[in-house]
Amino acid sequence: MKKYCFALDLVDDPKLIAEYKAYHESIWPEITKSITDSGIENLEIYCIGNRLFMIMEVNKEFSFEKKSAMDENNPKVLEWETLMWNYQQALPMAKKGEKWLLMDKIYQL
């Protein structure tokens, strides 16, 4: 199983951060299905302040291209992503249109 880690910021507003967390306490079932159907076996999101950190563990069926194509053709995923963008903001080094940025692993015990 392969692991990927990503970072993203939330809008730095306590009310919006609380709303974002509330949405993630009850993810829409179509979003969960989309995640698992793409080959993602485990997905965790952590938050400190307005910084998010996501760990994604994927099986051999997963590819970023496959996931992107699936998402582009899923109206519920597009609706979710549009909604979440009300709470999220790109990291300062993100290129136009980038959200979650893939992190480089720099250490492993």
C-alpha positions as CSV (number, residue, x, y, z in Angstrom):
1,M,0.0,0.0,0.0
2,K,1.3,3.4,-0.9
3,K,0.9,6.5,1.3
4,Y,0.5,10.2,0.2
5,C,0.4,13.2,2.5
6,F,-1.1,16.6,1.6
7,A,-1.5,20.0,3.2
8,L,-4.1,22.8,2.7
9,D,-5.2,25.8,4.8
10,L,-8.7,26.7,5.9
11,V,-9.9,30.3,5.9
12,D,-8.6,31.6,9.3
13,D,-12.0,32.2,10.9
14,P,-13.1,30.1,13.9
15,K,-16.7,30.0,12.9
16,L,-15.8,28.7,9.4
17,I,-13.3,26.2,10.8
18,A,-16.0,24.8,13.1
19,E,-18.4,24.5,10.2
20,Y,-15.8,22.7,8.1
21,K,-15.1,20.2,11.0
22,A,-18.9,19.7,11.4
23,Y,-19.2,18.7,7.7
24,H,-16.4,16.1,8.2
25,E,-18.2,14.5,11.2
26,S,-20.9,13.4,8.7
27,I,-19.4,13.1,5.2
28,W,-21.9,12.6,2.4
29,P,-22.2,8.9,1.5
30,E,-21.5,9.7,-2.1
31,I,-18.2,11.2,-1.2
32,T,-17.2,8.2,0.9
33,K,-18.1,5.9,-2.0
34,S,-16.1,8.1,-4.5
35,I,-13.1,7.9,-2.2
36,T,-13.2,4.1,-1.8
37,D,-14.1,3.4,-5.4
38,S,-11.0,5.2,-6.5
39,G,-8.7,2.8,-4.6
40,I,-8.2,4.9,-1.5
41,E,-8.1,2.4,1.4
42,N,-7.7,4.9,4.2
43,L,-7.9,8.7,4.4
44,E,-7.3,10.8,7.5
45,I,-7.5,14.6,7.9
46,Y,-5.9,16.4,10.8
47,C,-6.2,20.1,11.8
48,I,-4.2,22.5,13.9
49,G,-5.4,26.1,13.8
50,N,-6.3,26.6,10.2
51,R,-3.8,24.1,8.7
52,L,-5.0,20.8,7.4
53,F,-2.9,17.7,6.9
54,M,-4.3,14.7,5.0
55,I,-2.9,11.1,4.9
56,M,-4.1,8.9,2.1
57,E,-3.3,5.2,1.8
58,V,-4.1,3.7,-1.6
59,N,-4.1,0.3,-3.2
60,K,-2.6,-0.7,-6.5
61,E,-5.8,0.3,-8.4
62,F,-5.4,4.0,-7.4
63,S,-4.0,6.7,-9.7
64,F,-4.3,10.5,-9.4
65,E,-5.4,10.6,-13.1
66,K,-8.2,8.0,-12.4
67,K,-9.4,9.8,-9.3
68,S,-9.4,13.2,-11.1
69,A,-11.4,11.7,-14.0
70,M,-13.9,10.1,-11.6
71,D,-14.3,13.4,-9.7
72,E,-14.9,15.4,-12.9
73,N,-17.8,13.2,-13.8
74,N,-19.4,13.0,-10.4
75,P,-21.9,15.8,-9.8
76,K,-22.0,15.1,-6.0
77,V,-18.2,15.3,-5.7
78,L,-18.2,18.6,-7.7
79,E,-20.9,19.9,-5.3
80,W,-18.9,18.8,-2.3
81,E,-15.7,20.4,-3.6
82,T,-17.4,23.6,-4.4
83,L,-18.9,23.7,-0.9
84,M,-15.6,22.9,0.8
85,W,-13.8,25.7,-1.1
86,N,-15.9,28.1,0.9
87,Y,-13.8,27.1,3.9
88,Q,-10.5,26.3,2.3
89,Q,-7.7,28.5,0.9
90,A,-4.7,27.5,-1.1
91,L,-1.3,27.4,0.5
92,P,0.9,30.4,-0.4
93,M,3.1,28.3,-2.7
94,A,0.1,26.8,-4.6
95,K,-0.3,27.4,-8.3
96,K,-3.6,28.7,-9.6
97,G,-6.3,26.1,-9.2
98,E,-4.4,23.9,-6.8
99,K,-5.9,22.9,-3.5
100,W,-4.4,20.0,-1.6
101,L,-0.6,20.0,-2.1
102,L,1.3,16.8,-2.1
103,M,4.0,16.9,0.5
104,D,7.5,15.4,0.2
105,K,8.6,12.8,2.8
106,I,11.8,14.0,4.4
107,Y,12.2,11.5,7.2
108,Q,11.2,8.0,8.2
109,L,12.3,6.0,11.3
